[in-house]
Amino acid sequence: MVSREIPRNQWRQELDALSREREGWTVSVAVTESGNTRTEARDVPFYGVSVDDPRGDAIAVIVGHEPGDHVAHEVAHPVNVSIESDGHAERALRIRGDDGATTIVQFEAPPSQSER
């Protein structure tokens, strides 16, 4: 896997593009904090990820089957955003908060879509 850090001034643009390209893909969301990892969501459709305000003080990851059951995971005070690629497609999004916790969104292509 190759990791590409996204410059802060490009977070909104890059995350909006990632949301459009990966909407509906199956994802798992995990948070690693103080050496412990907990799963926030597993094998659910990806709805999107966005920078909540122009200062970039929070990033929201939204997943779920229907608009009424969407779950949002918010990373307050993000300091680093990167995308991991296998050389063909983006496979994971990593968001690190200023508290040291890292949120990892892992992507799997939907069954009806061929691999890129």
C-alpha angles and dihedrals in degrees: 000000000000119000123212119192115217115221112240093243089059099047096101095046095044095044092047089052092047090050092053093046097045103034108136095017116131113256142177121209121206134172123210114200129164090349094307124109124205127184114234096180135359131200097349130137117269114236100176151289125239145174104244098211140012093259091058093234092147139020121202124206111199123197137162146104102262133017089251094057101039115139119210122204112195126203108202118208098003115199102179136029122183139167123218118212133187091212093267105053143357108273104174142019118210123196119183120197126210088254089065096251115134124208114205122196111192118198130212121184115248112257092247093054123078120230116266 
